[in-house]
Amino acid sequence: MPEGDSVWRLSERLQPLVGRTVERSSFRVPQLATASLDGATIARVWPHGKHLFWRLDDDAGTRILHTHLRMEGNWRIHAVGTRWSSPAHTARLVVQVSGGIELVGHSLGLVELWPADQFDRHMGYLGPDLLADDWAAPGRWHPTGRDEALRRILADPGRSIGEALLDQRNLAGIGNEYRAEVCFLRGIHPALPVRDVDVPAVVDFAVKLMRGNLKSPVRTFTGDHRKGETTFVFGRKGRPCLRCGTAILSDTLGGASSAAGPQAGQERLIWWCPRCQVGAHLRRG
């Protein structure tokens, strides 16, 4: 499941594109069917939470390419003319750049292109990025991104900590997997209200976990890299807790912010150990 660490790693893989010229592009989404990036220079590639941005400069000005992986999206990098590693019908964007490099965005959940001066209009709702340089230092946020994220979460003390962590308006990058594992490892149920939680400790722990996974080829919370053994509670309904042996429970919690926008839309699954997590009585499973 793509979360902030996944998009950070993707952005790192794409850094060699910076300074290259787009020689051919093909958008395969209806709203951008006639759009073109041909001739533009890729000036910057960067992540913010679960969103990926490219800044493209050409004679017409500066534009921003915005993509979101959602659940199943990915970017593949090939030499021009070689066989694609994913099915062609899943391609949403094809970009060939100088140097014989071809990038294909498959099953992307969102593809947008807009003038750079509209960035805040489209993305201004996002909270601080846990992995950004300004998380712990002065930058866009005052005094730091961490302080701003805590302020936003604590502004709604009656909201559940699980919903607050998943809301990209509070802090950008945490998805369902990190939420479940952070709550388990901190010993709290995701339905506990913010007022009953040590929010700074929870947020700092989430940052530590995510940063710790940046260089790992496989995201893991248990230290085990084997498939199906990387999490304590996420996706483990009915299986024994790795700490106490009690069966893991699952339920839904509230209406969470959508992957690409700030509006509440869907209930999201939560997982927990009824013995190891304080407040587990709030949900029966």
C-alpha positions in Angstrom: 0.0 0.0 0.0 1.7 3.3 -1.1 2.2 5.7 1.8 4.6 8.5 2.4 7.7 6.3 2.5 6.8 4.7 -0.8 6.4 8.0 -2.6 9.6 9.3 -1.1 11.5 6.4 -2.5 9.8 6.8 -5.9 10.9 10.5 -5.9 14.5 9.5 -5.1 14.4 7.1 -8.1 13.2 9.8 -10.4 15.8 12.4 -9.4 18.1 11.6 -12.4 15.3 13.0 -14.6 15.9 16.5 -13.3 17.4 18.6 -16.1 16.3 16.3 -18.9 14.0 17.3 -21.7 10.7 15.6 -22.5 10.9 14.3 -26.0 7.5 12.6 -26.2 4.6 12.3 -23.9 1.2 10.6 -24.0 -1.6 11.2 -21.5 -4.1 8.3 -21.3 -6.7 9.9 -19.1 -9.7 11.6 -20.7 -9.3 15.0 -19.1 -5.7 15.4 -20.4 -6.1 13.6 -23.8 -4.8 16.6 -25.7 -2.2 17.7 -23.2 1.5 17.5 -24.0 4.7 17.8 -22.1 6.9 17.6 -25.3 9.8 20.0 -25.2 9.5 20.8 -21.5 12.5 20.6 -19.1 11.9 18.6 -15.9 13.1 21.2 -13.3 12.2 19.4 -10.1 10.6 16.2 -8.9 9.4 16.0 -5.2 7.0 14.3 -2.9 4.6 15.7 -0.4 3.0 12.9 1.7 1.4 10.5 -0.7 1.5 12.9 -3.6 4.2 13.2 -6.3 4.9 16.4 -8.2 7.0 17.3 -11.3 7.8 20.9 -12.2 8.1 21.4 -15.9 9.5 24.5 -17.6 9.1 25.5 -21.3 8.5 28.6 -23.4 4.8 28.7 -22.3 5.7 28.9 -18.6 5.9 26.5 -15.7 3.5 23.7 -15.1 3.0 21.1 -12.3 2.4 17.5 -13.0 0.6 15.9 -10.0 0.1 12.2 -9.6 -1.2 10.0 -6.9 -0.7 6.2 -6.7 -3.8 5.5 -4.7 -3.9 1.7 -4.0 -2.3 0.1 -7.0 -0.4 2.7 -9.0 3.3 2.5 -9.9 5.9 4.1 -12.1 8.1 1.9 -14.3 11.4 3.1 -15.9 12.6 1.5 -19.1 15.0 2.1 -21.9 13.0 3.5 -24.9 11.9 0.6 -27.1 12.0 -2.1 -24.5 9.1 -4.2 -23.4 7.0 -2.8 -20.6 6.9 -4.8 -17.4 3.2 -4.0 -16.7 0.2 -4.3 -19.1 -0.1 -1.6 -21.6 -3.8 -1.1 -20.9 -3.0 0.1 -17.4 -0.8 2.9 -18.6 -2.1 6.4 -17.7 0.9 8.4 -18.7 4.0 7.7 -20.9 6.9 10.1 -20.8 10.1 9.7 -22.9 13.0 12.0 -21.9 16.5 12.8 -23.3 18.9 10.0 -22.8 16.6 7.2 -24.1 14.6 6.9 -20.9 10.9 6.1 -20.8 8.7 6.4 -17.8 5.3 4.8 -17.6 2.7 5.5 -14.9 0.5 2.5 -14.5 -2.9 2.4 -12.7 -2.3 5.9 -11.4 -5.2 7.0 -9.2 -4.9 10.6 -10.1 -3.2 12.6 -12.9 -3.4 16.4 -13.1 -1.6 19.1 -14.9 -1.9 22.8 -14.0 0.0 26.1 -14.0 2.5 26.4 -11.2 0.8 29.4 -9.8 -2.2 27.3 -9.0 -0.3 25.0 -6.6 -1.8 26.3 -3.4 -5.3 26.4 -4.9 -5.0 22.6 -5.6 -2.8 21.4 -2.8 -2.9 24.0 -0.1 -5.1 21.8 2.1 -2.2 19.4 2.8 -0.6 19.4 6.2 3.1 19.1 6.8 5.0 16.2 5.3 6.5 13.9 8.0 9.6 13.3 5.7 10.2 16.9 4.6 13.2 19.0 5.5 10.9 21.5 7.2 9.3 18.9 9.5 11.9 19.7 12.2 13.3 23.0 10.9 11.9 26.4 9.9 10.4 26.5 6.4 6.9 26.8 5.1 5.5 26.1 8.6 6.1 28.2 11.7 8.0 27.4 13.7 8.3 23.8 12.2 6.1 21.3 10.4 5.9 19.2 13.5 4.5 22.1 15.5 1.9 22.8 12.8 0.8 19.2 12.6 0.4 18.9 16.4 -1.6 22.2 16.4 -3.9 20.8 13.8 -4.5 17.5 15.5 -5.0 19.0 18.9 -7.5 21.5 17.6 -10.1 18.7 17.5 -9.6 16.9 20.9 -12.8 14.8 20.5 -11.8 13.2 17.3 -10.3 9.8 17.3 -6.6 9.6 17.1 -7.0 7.1 14.2 -8.9 9.5 12.1 -6.6 12.4 13.0 -3.5 10.5 11.9 -5.1 9.5 8.6 -6.3 13.0 7.8 -3.9 14.5 5.2 -4.9 18.0 6.3 -3.2 17.4 9.6 0.0 15.7 8.5 0.8 14.2 5.1 2.0 10.7 4.5 0.4 8.4 7.0 -1.9 5.7 5.5 -3.8 2.8 6.9 -0.8 0.5 7.4 1.2 3.1 9.4 -1.8 4.1 11.4 -2.5 0.6 12.5 1.1 -0.2 13.4 1.8 3.1 15.1 -1.3 2.7 17.3 -0.4 -0.9 18.2 3.2 -0.1 19.0 2.2 2.8 21.2 -0.4 0.6 22.9 -3.5 2.7 22.0 -6.7 1.9 20.3 -7.3 4.0 17.1 -10.7 5.0 18.4 -9.4 6.7 21.5 -10.1 10.5 21.4 -7.2 12.8 20.8 -7.6 14.3 24.3 -6.7 10.9 25.8 -3.6 10.4 23.8 0.0 11.6 24.1 -0.2 13.1 20.6 3.4 14.4 20.4 4.7 11.0 21.4 2.5 9.3 18.8 3.5 11.6 16.0 7.2 11.5 16.8 7.0 7.7 16.8 5.2 7.7 13.4 8.0 9.8 12.0 10.7 7.5 13.5 9.0 4.5 12.0 8.6 6.0 8.5 12.1 7.4 8.4 13.4 4.0 9.5 11.8 2.4 6.6 13.1 4.7 3.9 16.2 2.7 3.1 14.5 -0.7 3.5 13.6 -2.6 0.3 10.5 -4.0 2.2 8.5 -1.9 4.6 8.5 -3.7 8.0 7.4 -3.0 11.5 8.3 -6.3 13.0 11.9 -6.5 11.7 10.8 -9.5 9.6 11.0 -9.0 5.9 9.1 -12.1 4.9 5.7 -11.7 3.1 2.9 -11.7 5.6 5.2 -11.2 8.6 6.0 -7.5 8.3 3.2 -6.1 10.5 1.9 -6.6 14.0 -1.8 -6.0 13.3 -2.4 -4.6 9.8 -4.1 -7.2 7.6 -3.9 -9.8 10.4 -7.6 -10.1 11.5 -8.1 -13.4 13.3 -4.4 -14.2 13.6 -2.7 -14.3 17.0 -1.0 -11.2 18.3 2.7 -11.5 18.0 3.1 -10.3 21.6 0.3 -11.9 23.6 -1.3 -14.4 21.3 -4.8 -12.9 21.4 -6.7 -12.9 18.1 -6.4 -9.6 16.2 -9.7 -7.8 15.6 -10.8 -5.5 12.8 -13.6 -2.9 12.2 -14.2 0.4 10.5 -13.5 3.8 11.9 -15.2 7.0 10.7 -15.1 8.7 7.4 -11.5 9.4 6.5 -10.1 11.9 4.1 -9.8 10.6 0.6 -6.4 9.8 -0.9 -6.4 12.8 -3.3 -8.6 15.4 -1.5 -9.6 16.7 1.8 -13.3 15.6 1.8 -14.4 12.8 4.1 -15.7 9.9 2.1 -15.3 6.4 3.2 -14.9 4.3 6.3 -11.5 2.8 6.7 -10.5 -0.5 8.3 -8.7 -0.6 11.6 -6.9 -3.5 13.3 -6.0 -3.9 16.9 -5.1 -6.3 19.7 -7.9 -6.3 22.4 -5.3 -7.0 25.1 -2.3 -4.9 24.1 -4.0 -1.7 23.2 -5.6 0.7 25.7 -9.2 1.6 24.8 -9.8 -1.7 23.0 -13.2 -1.9 24.8 -14.4 0.9 22.5 -14.8 -1.7 19.7 -16.0 -5.2 19.8 -14.6 -6.3 16.4 
